Amino acid sequence: MKNTYFTSYFPLITILLFSTSLSIATVMLAIDYLQLLGIYDGMLEFFSNNGIKLALFIIFALIYFMIFSALKLIANTVTELSLLFFSKDIAGENLTKIRGGSVIYVIGGALSLLSIQIPMLIIGLFLISTLGYFVYVVYKISHSLTSFSLIGLVLFHVFFWFIFILGTLYVCFRLYNSVMASLPV
């Protein structure tokens, strides 16, 4: 008999792996930009090289950890909401079936640590892991759903994430434009 709680810590490990790899990659990029702008040499007068790298790593790791944790919370809510709308399973057996899919994210997170030199590859690994997990979830619960319910579940996820990403990009562009408009030229 398989212990259902065996994979319960995988989401935390995944968040830590992706946060660490993106933080290291971002620190390398930030140091390059600081050197390009001539700020890094001035910072070295007050802090050591390793102190600057550690401080930047902690800041970026915290930011990425918060982003991935929020995405995990939103994804869990959307998944459970879609199962509420489209599944006839009231005992939660579908949630137990899809729990093993977190291994896909752990593998993607481990591979992201090998890709710290290429930040876009880390983002690509995250997106591939997300797509792989979604296919896994749809496959695992497809046997307990009707065709209409399965289509509804898939469309619910696609529309939610499309609107979420589009809305976030819109807010970011509006914020950027308002900051640029407020700068004296």
Secondary structure, DSSP 8 states (H G I E B T S, - for coil): ---TTTTTTHHHHHHHHHHHHHHHHHHHHHHHHHHHHT-HHHHHTTS-HHHHHHHHHHHHHHHHHHHHHHHHHHHHHHHHHHHHHH----S-HHHHHHGGGHHHHHHHHHHHHTTTT-HHHHHHHHHHHHHHHHHHHHHHHGGGS-HHHHHHHHHHHHHHHHHHHHHHHHHHHHHHHHHHHHS--
